[in-house]
Amino acid sequence: MPDVTIRPLTAADEAEWRNLWTAYLAFYNTVLPEAVFASTFARILGDAPMDPKGFIARVDGQAMGLVHYLHHRHCWKIENVCYLQDLYVDPQARGTGLGRKLIEAVYAAADADGTPAVYWLTQDFNADGRRLYDRIGKLTPFIRYNRS
């Protein structure tokens, strides 16, 4: 049985985080400038209320997954809500339950922070991810729009 560890990201994880996040962005056909990488990682390590947080997943010591999340205010609730922004599992570790463990780590962090409502988005073509999400979450009828 593999040794799985999920823990908050630290400064020492930057190189592995970059590799995982680069692979995640490639899945969505996205390339970001270095300034965004540097800013995002600094914010993940920050402590401002609006800063995102992140976990890294290791399987037998090897970085195999990451998740980013953040808390924000909500007009329909008194308590903040938690947005799970990015979730990535290396293809070698897909189907092992690692994605579920990363989501559950966010659930636990949200509960500990008093923000039990957690939500996320995905692309319609993310079939592997959606199979997991259909088991661990509730599909909503919302359709997203962006400023044009």
N, CA, C and O atoms as a GROMACS GRO file, in nm:
protein
  592
    1MET      N    1   0.085  -0.119   0.000
    1MET     CA    2   0.000   0.000   0.000
    1MET      C    3   0.089   0.124   0.000
    1MET      O    4   0.178   0.136   0.084
    2PRO      N    5   0.066   0.217  -0.093
    2PRO     CA    6   0.150   0.336  -0.100
    2PRO      C    7   0.130   0.428   0.021
    2PRO      O    8   0.023   0.430   0.082
    3ASP      N    9   0.235   0.502   0.054
    3ASP     CA   10   0.231   0.600   0.162
    3ASP      C   11   0.184   0.733   0.102
    3ASP      O   12   0.254   0.792   0.020
    4VAL      N   13   0.064   0.780   0.143
    4VAL     CA   14   0.006   0.903   0.091
    4VAL      C   15   0.008   1.009   0.200
    4VAL      O   16  -0.039   0.986   0.311
    5THR      N   17   0.062   1.126   0.166
    5THR     CA   18   0.065   1.239   0.257
    5THR      C   19   0.005   1.360   0.186
    5THR      O   20   0.043   1.392   0.074
    6ILE      N   21  -0.088   1.426   0.253
    6ILE     CA   22  -0.143   1.551   0.201
    6ILE      C   23  -0.121   1.655   0.310
    6ILE      O   24  -0.161   1.638   0.425
    7ARG      N   25  -0.055   1.764   0.270
    7ARG     CA   26  -0.022   1.868   0.369
    7ARG      C   27  -0.019   2.004   0.300
    7ARG      O   28  -0.010   2.013   0.178
    8PRO      N   29  -0.026   2.112   0.381
    8PRO     CA   30  -0.019   2.246   0.321
    8PRO      C   31   0.113   2.267   0.247
    8PRO      O   32   0.217   2.214   0.286
    9LEU      N   33   0.106   2.343   0.141
    9LEU     CA   34   0.226   2.379   0.065
    9LEU      C   35   0.320   2.463   0.151
    9LEU      O   36   0.275   2.544   0.232
   10THR      N   37   0.449   2.444   0.132
   10THR     CA   38   0.551   2.524   0.199
   10THR      C   39   0.646   2.579   0.092
   10THR      O   40   0.640   2.538  -0.024
   11ALA      N   41   0.731   2.672   0.132
   11ALA     CA   42   0.827   2.731   0.038
   11ALA      C   43   0.916   2.624  -0.025
   11ALA      O   44   0.956   2.638  -0.141
   12ALA      N   45   0.946   2.518   0.048
   12ALA     CA   46   1.031   2.412  -0.004
   12ALA      C   47   0.966   2.334  -0.119
   12ALA      O   48   1.035   2.261  -0.191
   13ASP      N   49   0.836   2.348  -0.137
   13ASP     CA   50   0.762   2.274  -0.240
   13ASP      C   51   0.757   2.347  -0.374
   13ASP      O   52   0.696   2.296  -0.469
   14GLU      N   53   0.817   2.464  -0.384
   14GLU     CA   54   0.794   2.547  -0.502
   14GLU      C   55   0.824   2.477  -0.634
   14GLU      O   56   0.742   2.483  -0.726
   15ALA      N   57   0.938   2.411  -0.647
   15ALA     CA   58   0.973   2.348  -0.775
   15ALA      C   59   0.872   2.240  -0.812
   15ALA      O   60   0.829   2.233  -0.927
   16GLU      N   61   0.835   2.156  -0.717
   16GLU     CA   62   0.737   2.050  -0.746
   16GLU      C   63   0.600   2.109  -0.774
   16GLU      O   64   0.528   2.062  -0.862
   17TRP      N   65   0.564   2.213  -0.698
   17TRP     CA   66   0.436   2.282  -0.723
   17TRP      C   67   0.434   2.337  -0.865
   17TRP      O   68   0.333   2.324  -0.935
   18ARG      N   69   0.543   2.399  -0.909
   18ARG     CA   70   0.548   2.455  -1.044
   18ARG      C   71   0.527   2.345  -1.149
   18ARG      O   72   0.454   2.365  -1.246
   19ASN      N   73   0.590   2.231  -1.129
   19ASN     CA   74   0.574   2.121  -1.225
   19ASN      C   75   0.428   2.074  -1.229
   19ASN      O   76   0.372   2.055  -1.337
   20LEU      N   77   0.367   2.056  -1.113
   20LEU     CA   78   0.229   2.010  -1.108
   20LEU      C   79   0.134   2.115  -1.166
   20LEU      O   80   0.044   2.081  -1.243
   21TRP      N   81   0.153   2.242  -1.129
   21TRP     CA   82   0.062   2.346  -1.177
   21TRP      C   83   0.078   2.368  -1.327
   21TRP      O   84  -0.019   2.397  -1.397
   22THR      N   85   0.201   2.355  -1.378
   22THR     CA   86   0.225   2.365  -1.522
   22THR      C   87   0.148   2.255  -1.596
   22THR      O   88   0.088   2.280  -1.700
   23ALA      N   89   0.152   2.134  -1.542
   23ALA     CA   90   0.078   2.022  -1.604
   23ALA      C   91  -0.073   2.047  -1.597
   23ALA      O   92  -0.145   2.018  -1.693
   24TYR      N   93  -0.120   2.099  -1.485
   24TYR     CA   94  -0.262   2.133  -1.470
   24TYR      C   95  -0.304   2.236  -1.575
   24TYR      O   96  -0.405   2.219  -1.643
   25LEU      N   97  -0.225   2.342  -1.588
   25LEU     CA   98  -0.256   2.447  -1.685
   25LEU      C   99  -0.253   2.393  -1.828
   25LEU      O  100  -0.334   2.433  -1.911
   26ALA      N  101  -0.158   2.303  -1.856
   26ALA     CA  102  -0.149   2.244  -1.990
   26ALA      C  103  -0.275   2.165  -2.023
   26ALA      O  104  -0.321   2.166  -2.137
   27PHE      N  105  -0.332   2.097  -1.923
   27PHE     CA  106  -0.457   2.024  -1.944
   27PHE      C  107  -0.566   2.117  -1.997
   27PHE      O  108  -0.649   2.078  -2.079
   28TYR      N  109  -0.565   2.242  -1.949
   28TYR     CA  110  -0.662   2.342  -1.992
   28TYR      C  111  -0.608   2.432  -2.103
   28TYR      O  112  -0.661   2.540  -2.127
   29ASN      N  113  -0.501   2.387  -2.171
   29ASN     CA  114  -0.441   2.462  -2.282
   29ASN      C  115  -0.410   2.606  -2.243
   29ASN      O  116  -0.438   2.700  -2.318
   30THR      N  117  -0.350   2.622  -2.125
   30THR     CA  118  -0.321   2.754  -2.072
   30THR      C  119  -0.173   2.765  -2.039
   30THR      O  120  -0.113   2.673  -1.983
   31VAL      N  121  -0.115   2.878  -2.074
   31VAL     CA  122   0.022   2.911  -2.037
   31VAL      C  123   0.017   3.047  -1.968
   31VAL      O  124  -0.044   3.141  -2.020
   32LEU      N  125   0.079   3.057  -1.852
   32LEU     CA  126   0.079   3.183  -1.778
   32LEU      C  127   0.221   3.238  -1.767
   32LEU      O  128   0.317   3.161  -1.766
   33PRO      N  129   0.235   3.370  -1.760
   33PRO     CA  130   0.368   3.428  -1.747
   33PRO      C  131   0.430   3.400  -1.610
   33PRO      O  132   0.359   3.371  -1.513
   34GLU      N  133   0.561   3.410  -1.604
   34GLU     CA  134   0.634   3.386  -1.480
   34GLU      C  135   0.582   3.472  -1.365
   34GLU      O  136   0.576   3.427  -1.251
   35ALA      N  137   0.543   3.595  -1.395
   35ALA     CA  138   0.494   3.684  -1.289
   35ALA      C  139   0.372   3.625  -1.219
   35ALA      O  140   0.356   3.642  -1.098
   36VAL      N  141   0.286   3.555  -1.292
   36VAL     CA  142   0.168   3.493  -1.231
   36VAL      C  143   0.210   3.375  -1.144
   36VAL      O  144   0.156   3.356  -1.035
   37PHE      N  145   0.304   3.294  -1.192
   37PHE     CA  146   0.354   3.184  -1.110
   37PHE      C  147   0.409   3.236  -0.978
   37PHE      O  148   0.374   3.186  -0.871
   38ALA      N  149   0.496   3.337  -0.987
   38ALA     CA  150   0.560   3.391  -0.866
   38ALA      C  151   0.456   3.451  -0.772
   38ALA      O  152   0.461   3.428  -0.651
   39SER      N  153   0.364   3.528  -0.826
   39SER     CA  154   0.262   3.591  -0.745
   39SER      C  155   0.170   3.488  -0.680
   39SER      O  156   0.139   3.499  -0.562
   40THR      N  157   0.128   3.389  -0.757
   40THR     CA  158   0.038   3.287  -0.703
   40THR      C  159   0.104   3.210  -0.590
   40THR      O  160   0.043   3.188  -0.485
   41PHE      N  161   0.228   3.169  -0.609
   41PHE     CA  162   0.295   3.091  -0.504
   41PHE      C  163   0.316   3.177  -0.380
   41PHE      O  164   0.298   3.129  -0.268
   42ALA      N  165   0.354   3.303  -0.397
   42ALA     CA  166   0.370   3.393  -0.282
   42ALA      C  167   0.238   3.410  -0.208
   42ALA      O  168   0.236   3.413  -0.085
   43ARG      N  169   0.129   3.422  -0.281
   43ARG     CA  170  -0.002   3.437  -0.217
   43ARG      C  171  -0.042   3.310  -0.142
   43ARG      O  172  -0.099   3.318  -0.033
   44ILE      N  173  -0.012   3.194  -0.200
   44ILE     CA  174  -0.045   3.068  -0.132
   44ILE      C  175   0.027   3.060   0.003
   44ILE      O  176  -0.028   3.006   0.099
   45LEU      N  177   0.147   3.114   0.009
   45LEU     CA  178   0.223   3.114   0.134
   45LEU      C  179   0.189   3.232   0.224
   45LEU      O  180   0.233   3.237   0.339
   46GLY      N  181   0.110   3.326   0.173
   46GLY     CA  182   0.075   3.446   0.249
   46GLY      C  183  -0.028   3.418   0.356
   46GLY      O  184  -0.078   3.306   0.370
   47ASP      N  185  -0.059   3.523   0.432
   47ASP     CA  186  -0.158   3.507   0.538
   47ASP      C  187  -0.268   3.613   0.535
   47ASP      O  188  -0.342   3.630   0.632
   48ALA      N  189  -0.279   3.684   0.423
   48ALA     CA  190  -0.388   3.780   0.409
   48ALA      C  191  -0.520   3.704   0.393
   48ALA      O  192  -0.521   3.595   0.337
   49PRO      N  193  -0.630   3.759   0.441
   49PRO     CA  194  -0.758   3.688   0.435
   49PRO      C  195  -0.800   3.645   0.294
   49PRO      O  196  -0.867   3.543   0.279
   50MET      N  197  -0.761   3.721   0.192
   50MET     CA  198  -0.801   3.688   0.056
   50MET      C  199  -0.702   3.595  -0.013
   50MET      O  200  -0.728   3.550  -0.125
   51ASP      N  201  -0.590   3.564   0.051
   51ASP     CA  202  -0.490   3.478  -0.012
   51ASP      C  203  -0.542   3.337  -0.029
   51ASP      O  204  -0.611   3.284   0.059
   52PRO      N  205  -0.510   3.275  -0.144
   52PRO     CA  206  -0.546   3.134  -0.161
   52PRO      C  207  -0.457   3.048  -0.073
   52PRO      O  208  -0.351   3.091  -0.027
   53LYS      N  209  -0.500   2.927  -0.050
   53LYS     CA  210  -0.423   2.827   0.024
   53LYS      C  211  -0.405   2.707  -0.067
   53LYS      O  212  -0.472   2.696  -0.170
   54GLY      N  213  -0.316   2.618  -0.030
   54GLY     CA  214  -0.295   2.502  -0.114
   54GLY      C  215  -0.241   2.384  -0.036
   54GLY      O  216  -0.177   2.399   0.068
   55PHE      N  217  -0.268   2.266  -0.090
   55PHE     CA  218  -0.214   2.140  -0.037
   55PHE      C  219  -0.137   2.072  -0.148
   55PHE      O  220  -0.168   2.086  -0.266
   56ILE      N  221  -0.036   1.997  -0.109
   56ILE     CA  222   0.036   1.911  -0.201
   56ILE      C  223   0.015   1.768  -0.156
   56ILE      O  224   0.012   1.739  -0.036
   57ALA      N  225   0.001   1.678  -0.252
   57ALA     CA  226  -0.016   1.535  -0.222
   57ALA      C  227   0.110   1.463  -0.266
   57ALA      O  228   0.159   1.482  -0.377
   58ARG      N  229   0.161   1.381  -0.176
   58ARG     CA  230   0.279   1.299  -0.206
   58ARG      C  231   0.241   1.152  -0.194
   58ARG      O  232   0.173   1.112  -0.101
   59VAL      N  233   0.287   1.075  -0.290
   59VAL     CA  234   0.268   0.931  -0.288
   59VAL      C  235   0.408   0.870  -0.284
   59VAL      O  236   0.488   0.888  -0.376
   60ASP      N  237   0.436   0.798  -0.177
   60ASP     CA  238   0.570   0.742  -0.156
   60ASP      C  239   0.678   0.848  -0.174
   60ASP      O  240   0.782   0.823  -0.234
   61GLY      N  241   0.650   0.968  -0.121
   61GLY     CA  242   0.746   1.077  -0.124
   61GLY      C  243   0.749   1.159  -0.250
   61GLY      O  244   0.815   1.263  -0.254
   62GLN      N  245   0.679   1.118  -0.354
   62GLN     CA  246   0.680   1.188  -0.482
   62GLN      C  247   0.556   1.278  -0.493
   62GLN      O  248   0.445   1.234  -0.466
   63ALA      N  249   0.577   1.404  -0.532
   63ALA     CA  250   0.466   1.498  -0.550
   63ALA      C  251   0.379   1.452  -0.665
   63ALA      O  252   0.426   1.442  -0.778
   64MET      N  253   0.251   1.423  -0.636
   64MET     CA  254   0.160   1.368  -0.738
   64MET      C  255   0.031   1.447  -0.752
   64MET      O  256  -0.050   1.416  -0.840
   65GLY      N  257   0.008   1.548  -0.670
   65GLY     CA  258  -0.115   1.623  -0.683
   65GLY      C  259  -0.112   1.752  -0.604
   65GLY      O  260  -0.030   1.771  -0.514
   66LEU      N  261  -0.202   1.842  -0.641
   66LEU     CA  262  -0.215   1.969  -0.569
   66LEU      C  263  -0.359   2.015  -0.574
   66LEU      O  264  -0.438   1.973  -0.658
   67VAL      N  265  -0.391   2.102  -0.482
   67VAL     CA  266  -0.521   2.168  -0.481
   67VAL      C  267  -0.502   2.308  -0.425
   67VAL      O  268  -0.425   2.329  -0.331
   68HIS      N  269  -0.573   2.405  -0.484
   68HIS     CA  270  -0.575   2.543  -0.435
   68HIS      C  271  -0.719   2.577  -0.398
   68HIS      O  272  -0.813   2.531  -0.463
   69TYR      N  273  -0.735   2.656  -0.294
   69TYR     CA  274  -0.868   2.698  -0.253
   69TYR      C  275  -0.859   2.835  -0.187
   69TYR      O  276  -0.751   2.877  -0.145
   70LEU      N  277  -0.970   2.903  -0.180
   70LEU     CA  278  -0.975   3.033  -0.113
   70LEU      C  279  -1.113   3.056  -0.054
   70LEU      O  280  -1.213   2.998  -0.098
   71HIS      N  281  -1.116   3.141   0.045
   71HIS     CA  282  -1.241   3.177   0.112
   71HIS      C  283  -1.285   3.315   0.063
   71HIS      O  284  -1.201   3.401   0.035
   72HIS      N  285  -1.414   3.335   0.054
   72HIS     CA  286  -1.464   3.468   0.019
   72HIS      C  287  -1.602   3.490   0.079
   72HIS      O  288  -1.671   3.396   0.118
   73ARG      N  289  -1.640   3.615   0.085
   73ARG     CA  290  -1.773   3.652   0.137
   73ARG      C  291  -1.880   3.609   0.037
   73ARG      O  292  -1.852   3.585  -0.081
   74HIS      N  293  -2.002   3.599   0.088
   74HIS     CA  294  -2.113   3.555   0.004
   74HIS      C  295  -2.236   3.635   0.047
   74HIS      O  296  -2.264   3.646   0.166
   75CYS      N  297  -2.308   3.690  -0.048
   75CYS     CA  298  -2.424   3.774  -0.016
   75CYS      C  299  -2.543   3.695   0.038
   75CYS      O  300  -2.632   3.755   0.098
   76TRP      N  301  -2.548   3.566   0.018
   76TRP     CA  302  -2.660   3.486   0.065
   76TRP      C  303  -2.631   3.415   0.196
   76TRP      O  304  -2.717   3.344   0.248
   77LYS      N  305  -2.512   3.433   0.252
   77LYS     CA  306  -2.473   3.365   0.375
   77LYS      C  307  -2.401   3.463   0.467
   77LYS      O  308  -2.341   3.560   0.422
   78ILE      N  309  -2.408   3.437   0.595
   78ILE     CA  310  -2.332   3.516   0.691
   78ILE      C  311  -2.186   3.472   0.690
   78ILE      O  312  -2.094   3.554   0.688
   79GLU      N  313  -2.166   3.339   0.689
   79GLU     CA  314  -2.029   3.288   0.689
   79GLU      C  315  -1.970   3.296   0.548
   79GLU      O  316  -2.043   3.302   0.450
   80ASN      N  317  -1.839   3.295   0.542
   80ASN     CA  318  -1.771   3.290   0.412
   80ASN      C  319  -1.796   3.156   0.347
   80ASN      O  320  -1.846   3.063   0.411
   81VAL      N  321  -1.761   3.145   0.219
   81VAL     CA  322  -1.768   3.019   0.146
   81VAL      C  323  -1.628   2.987   0.096
   81VAL      O  324  -1.540   3.074   0.096
   82CYS      N  325  -1.608   2.865   0.053
   82CYS     CA  326  -1.478   2.819   0.007
   82CYS      C  327  -1.488   2.780  -0.140
   82CYS      O  328  -1.572   2.699  -0.178
   83TYR      N  329  -1.401   2.838  -0.221
   83TYR     CA  330  -1.394   2.806  -0.363
   83TYR      C  331  -1.270   2.720  -0.386
   83TYR      O  332  -1.158   2.765  -0.365
   84LEU      N  333  -1.291   2.598  -0.430
   84LEU     CA  334  -1.183   2.508  -0.468
   84LEU      C  335  -1.147   2.545  -0.612
   84LEU      O  336  -1.219   2.511  -0.705
   85GLN      N  337  -1.035   2.614  -0.629
   85GLN     CA  338  -1.005   2.672  -0.759
   85GLN      C  339  -0.933   2.577  -0.854
   85GLN      O  340  -0.970   2.567  -0.971
   86ASP      N  341  -0.831   2.508  -0.806
   86ASP     CA  342  -0.751   2.422  -0.892
   86ASP      C  343  -0.731   2.286  -0.825
   86ASP      O  344  -0.699   2.280  -0.706
   87LEU      N  345  -0.750   2.180  -0.900
   87LEU     CA  346  -0.726   2.044  -0.851
   87LEU      C  347  -0.653   1.969  -0.961
   87LEU      O  348  -0.700   1.965  -1.075
   88TYR      N  349  -0.539   1.909  -0.927
   88TYR     CA  350  -0.464   1.833  -1.027
   88TYR      C  351  -0.405   1.709  -0.962
   88TYR      O  352  -0.350   1.714  -0.852
   89VAL      N  353  -0.418   1.598  -1.032
   89VAL     CA  354  -0.354   1.472  -0.994
   89VAL      C  355  -0.277   1.422  -1.116
   89VAL      O  356  -0.331   1.415  -1.226
   90ASP      N  357  -0.151   1.388  -1.095
   90ASP     CA  358  -0.068   1.334  -1.201
   90ASP      C  359  -0.137   1.214  -1.265
   90ASP      O  360  -0.196   1.133  -1.194
   91PRO      N  361  -0.132   1.201  -1.396
   91PRO     CA  362  -0.199   1.088  -1.462
   91PRO      C  363  -0.163   0.952  -1.404
   91PRO      O  364  -0.246   0.861  -1.405
   92GLN      N  365  -0.041   0.935  -1.355
   92GLN     CA  366   0.000   0.807  -1.296
   92GLN      C  367  -0.078   0.774  -1.169
   92GLN      O  368  -0.087   0.657  -1.131
   93ALA      N  369  -0.133   0.876  -1.104
   93ALA     CA  370  -0.203   0.854  -0.977
   93ALA      C  371  -0.355   0.866  -0.989
   93ALA      O  372  -0.426   0.854  -0.890
   94ARG      N  373  -0.404   0.889  -1.109
   94ARG     CA  374  -0.550   0.900  -1.127
   94ARG      C  375  -0.616   0.765  -1.106
   94ARG      O  376  -0.561   0.661  -1.142
   95GLY      N  377  -0.733   0.769  -1.047
   95GLY     CA  378  -0.807   0.646  -1.020
   95GLY      C  379  -0.764   0.578  -0.891
   95GLY      O  380  -0.811   0.468  -0.861
   96THR      N  381  -0.676   0.642  -0.814
   96THR     CA  382  -0.628   0.583  -0.688
   96THR      C  383  -0.696   0.641  -0.566
   96THR      O  384  -0.672   0.596  -0.454
   97GLY      N  385  -0.782   0.740  -0.585
   97GLY     CA  386  -0.847   0.807  -0.472
   97GLY      C  387  -0.776   0.932  -0.427
   97GLY      O  388  -0.819   0.996  -0.331
   98LEU      N  389  -0.666   0.969  -0.493
   98LEU     CA  390  -0.590   1.086  -0.452
   98LEU      C  391  -0.668   1.215  -0.472
   98LEU      O  392  -0.663   1.305  -0.388
   99GLY      N  393  -0.741   1.226  -0.583
   99GLY     CA  394  -0.824   1.344  -0.605
   99GLY      C  395  -0.928   1.361  -0.497
   99GLY      O  396  -0.949   1.472  -0.448
  100ARG      N  397  -0.992   1.253  -0.460
  100ARG     CA  398  -1.091   1.257  -0.351
  100ARG      C  399  -1.025   1.302  -0.222
  100ARG      O  400  -1.083   1.382  -0.148
  101LYS      N  401  -0.906   1.253  -0.192
  101LYS     CA  402  -0.836   1.290  -0.068
  101LYS      C  403  -0.801   1.439  -0.069
  101LYS      O  404  -0.809   1.505   0.035
  102LEU      N  405  -0.763   1.491  -0.184
  102LEU     CA  406  -0.734   1.634  -0.192
  102LEU      C  407  -0.861   1.717  -0.169
  102LEU      O  408  -0.857   1.817  -0.098
  103ILE      N  409  -0.971   1.676  -0.229
  103ILE     CA  410  -1.098   1.747  -0.206
  103ILE      C  411  -1.137   1.737  -0.060
  103ILE      O  412  -1.180   1.836   0.000
  104GLU      N  413  -1.124   1.620  -0.001
  104GLU     CA  414  -1.159   1.603   0.140
  104GLU      C  415  -1.069   1.686   0.231
  104GLU      O  416  -1.113   1.730   0.337
  105ALA      N  417  -0.943   1.709   0.191
  105ALA     CA  418  -0.854   1.797   0.267
  105ALA      C  419  -0.908   1.940   0.265
  105ALA      O  420  -0.902   2.011   0.365
  106VAL      N  421  -0.960   1.982   0.149
  106VAL     CA  422  -1.020   2.115   0.140
  106VAL      C  423  -1.147   2.120   0.225
  106VAL      O  424  -1.169   2.218   0.296
  107TYR      N  425  -1.229   2.017   0.218
  107TYR     CA  426  -1.349   2.012   0.303
  107TYR      C  427  -1.310   2.028   0.450
  107TYR      O  428  -1.374   2.105   0.522
  108ALA      N  429  -1.208   1.957   0.495
  108ALA     CA  430  -1.166   1.963   0.636
  108ALA      C  431  -1.114   2.103   0.670
  108ALA      O  432  -1.144   2.156   0.777
  109ALA      N  433  -1.036   2.162   0.580
  109ALA     CA  434  -0.986   2.298   0.605
  109ALA      C  435  -1.100   2.398   0.609
  109ALA      O  436  -1.101   2.488   0.692
  110ALA      N  437  -1.197   2.383   0.519
  110ALA     CA  438  -1.313   2.473   0.517
  110ALA      C  439  -1.393   2.460   0.646
  110ALA      O  440  -1.434   2.560   0.704
  111ASP      N  441  -1.414   2.337   0.691
  111ASP     CA  442  -1.486   2.316   0.817
  111ASP      C  443  -1.411   2.381   0.933
  111ASP      O  444  -1.472   2.447   1.018
  112ALA      N  445  -1.279   2.362   0.937
  112ALA     CA  446  -1.198   2.418   1.045
  112ALA      C  447  -1.201   2.571   1.043
  112ALA      O  448  -1.190   2.635   1.148
  113ASP      N  449  -1.215   2.630   0.924
  113ASP     CA  450  -1.219   2.775   0.911
  113ASP      C  451  -1.360   2.832   0.920
  113ASP      O  452  -1.379   2.952   0.903
  114GLY      N  453  -1.459   2.747   0.948
  114GLY     CA  454  -1.597   2.794   0.960
  114GLY      C  455  -1.660   2.830   0.828
  114GLY      O  456  -1.750   2.914   0.823
  115THR      N  457  -1.615   2.768   0.718
  115THR     CA  458  -1.670   2.793   0.585
  115THR      C  459  -1.711   2.660   0.522
  115THR      O  460  -1.647   2.613   0.428
  116PRO      N  461  -1.817   2.598   0.574
  116PRO     CA  462  -1.850   2.462   0.530
  116PRO      C  463  -1.902   2.452   0.386
  116PRO      O  464  -1.902   2.342   0.330
  117ALA      N  465  -1.945   2.562   0.326
  117ALA     CA  466  -1.992   2.556   0.187
  117ALA      C  467  -1.870   2.560   0.094
  117ALA      O  468  -1.796   2.659   0.093
  118VAL      N  469  -1.848   2.453   0.018
  118VAL     CA  470  -1.736   2.443  -0.076
  118VAL      C  471  -1.793   2.422  -0.216
  118VAL      O  472  -1.885   2.341  -0.234
  119TYR      N  473  -1.740   2.493  -0.314
  119TYR     CA  474  -1.784   2.474  -0.452
  119TYR      C  475  -1.666   2.482  -0.545
  119TYR      O  476  -1.560   2.533  -0.508
  120TRP      N  477  -1.683   2.432  -0.668
  120TRP     CA  478  -1.579   2.439  -0.770
  120TRP      C  479  -1.642   2.432  -0.907
  120TRP      O  480  -1.760   2.401  -0.922
  121LEU      N  481  -1.562   2.462  -1.007
  121LEU     CA  482  -1.602   2.458  -1.148
  121LEU      C  483  -1.511   2.362  -1.222
  121LEU      O  484  -1.399   2.335  -1.177
  122THR      N  485  -1.557   2.312  -1.333
  122THR     CA  486  -1.471   2.237  -1.423
  122THR      C  487  -1.520   2.255  -1.565
  122THR      O  488  -1.631   2.302  -1.589
  123GLN      N  489  -1.436   2.218  -1.659
  123GLN     CA  490  -1.475   2.223  -1.800
  123GLN      C  491  -1.564   2.104  -1.831
  123GLN      O  492  -1.551   1.998  -1.770
  124ASP      N  493  -1.655   2.121  -1.927
  124ASP     CA  494  -1.744   2.011  -1.963
  124ASP      C  495  -1.669   1.891  -2.019
  124ASP      O  496  -1.718   1.778  -2.010
  125PHE      N  497  -1.550   1.912  -2.078
  125PHE     CA  498  -1.474   1.802  -2.137
  125PHE      C  499  -1.390   1.724  -2.036
  125PHE      O  500  -1.324   1.627  -2.074
  126ASN      N  501  -1.390   1.765  -1.910
  126ASN     CA  502  -1.307   1.699  -1.807
  126ASN      C  503  -1.380   1.574  -1.756
  126ASN      O  504  -1.426   1.570  -1.642
  127ALA      N  505  -1.388   1.473  -1.840
  127ALA     CA  506  -1.466   1.352  -1.808
  127ALA      C  507  -1.412   1.278  -1.685
  127ALA      O  508  -1.490   1.235  -1.600
  128ASP      N  509  -1.280   1.264  -1.674
  128ASP     CA  510  -1.224   1.194  -1.558
  128ASP      C  511  -1.257   1.267  -1.429
  128ASP      O  512  -1.302   1.206  -1.331
  129GLY      N  513  -1.235   1.398  -1.429
  129GLY     CA  514  -1.267   1.477  -1.311
  129GLY      C  515  -1.415   1.473  -1.277
  129GLY      O  516  -1.452   1.461  -1.160
  130ARG      N  517  -1.498   1.482  -1.378
  130ARG     CA  518  -1.642   1.484  -1.353
  130ARG      C  519  -1.693   1.353  -1.296
  130ARG      O  520  -1.791   1.354  -1.221
  131ARG      N  521  -1.630   1.241  -1.329
  131ARG     CA  522  -1.671   1.114  -1.267
  131ARG      C  523  -1.650   1.120  -1.115
  131ARG      O  524  -1.734   1.075  -1.038
  132LEU      N  525  -1.537   1.176  -1.074
  132LEU     CA  526  -1.512   1.193  -0.931
  132LEU      C  527  -1.609   1.294  -0.872
  132LEU      O  528  -1.669   1.269  -0.768
  133TYR      N  529  -1.626   1.408  -0.937
  133TYR     CA  530  -1.711   1.514  -0.883
  133TYR      C  531  -1.856   1.469  -0.868
  133TYR      O  532  -1.925   1.509  -0.775
  134ASP      N  533  -1.901   1.385  -0.960
  134ASP     CA  534  -2.037   1.333  -0.950
  134ASP      C  535  -2.055   1.245  -0.826
  134ASP      O  536  -2.167   1.231  -0.776
  135ARG      N  537  -1.947   1.187  -0.776
  135ARG     CA  538  -1.955   1.102  -0.656
  135ARG      C  539  -1.938   1.182  -0.527
  135ARG      O  540  -1.995   1.145  -0.424
  136ILE      N  541  -1.861   1.291  -0.531
  136ILE     CA  542  -1.826   1.361  -0.409
  136ILE      C  543  -1.897   1.496  -0.394
  136ILE      O  544  -1.894   1.557  -0.287
  137GLY      N  545  -1.960   1.543  -0.500
  137GLY     CA  546  -2.027   1.673  -0.497
  137GLY      C  547  -2.164   1.665  -0.560
  137GLY      O  548  -2.211   1.558  -0.599
  138LYS      N  549  -2.227   1.781  -0.571
  138LYS     CA  550  -2.360   1.791  -0.630
  138LYS      C  551  -2.352   1.885  -0.750
  138LYS      O  552  -2.315   2.001  -0.737
  139LEU      N  553  -2.388   1.834  -0.867
  139LEU     CA  554  -2.390   1.914  -0.988
  139LEU      C  555  -2.502   2.018  -0.976
  139LEU      O  556  -2.614   1.986  -0.937
  140THR      N  557  -2.469   2.144  -1.010
  140THR     CA  558  -2.570   2.249  -1.004
  140THR      C  559  -2.610   2.290  -1.146
  140THR      O  560  -2.539   2.256  -1.241
  141PRO      N  561  -2.721   2.361  -1.162
  141PRO     CA  562  -2.764   2.403  -1.295
  141PRO      C  563  -2.703   2.536  -1.341
  141PRO      O  564  -2.742   2.589  -1.445
  142PHE      N  565  -2.609   2.591  -1.265
  142PHE     CA  566  -2.555   2.722  -1.302
  142PHE      C  567  -2.469   2.714  -1.428
  142PHE      O  568  -2.400   2.616  -1.452
  143ILE      N  569  -2.475   2.820  -1.507
  143ILE     CA  570  -2.394   2.837  -1.626
  143ILE      C  571  -2.307   2.961  -1.603
  143ILE      O  572  -2.357   3.066  -1.563
  144ARG      N  573  -2.180   2.948  -1.629
  144ARG     CA  574  -2.087   3.057  -1.601
  144ARG      C  575  -2.071   3.148  -1.722
  144ARG      O  576  -2.065   3.102  -1.836
  145TYR      N  577  -2.064   3.276  -1.697
  145TYR     CA  578  -2.032   3.378  -1.798
  145TYR      C  579  -1.912   3.457  -1.751
  145TYR      O  580  -1.893   3.477  -1.631
  146ASN      N  581  -1.830   3.503  -1.847
  146ASN     CA  582  -1.720   3.592  -1.819
  146ASN      C  583  -1.742   3.722  -1.892
  146ASN      O  584  -1.811   3.727  -1.994
  147ARG      N  585  -1.684   3.827  -1.840
  147ARG     CA  586  -1.689   3.956  -1.908
  147ARG      C  587  -1.629   3.941  -2.046
  147ARG      O  588  -1.523   3.880  -2.062
  148SER      N  589  -1.695   3.997  -2.146
  148SER     CA  590  -1.643   3.985  -2.284
  148SER      C  591  -1.554   4.100  -2.320
  148SER      O  592  -1.502   4.106  -2.432
   0.00000   0.00000   0.00000
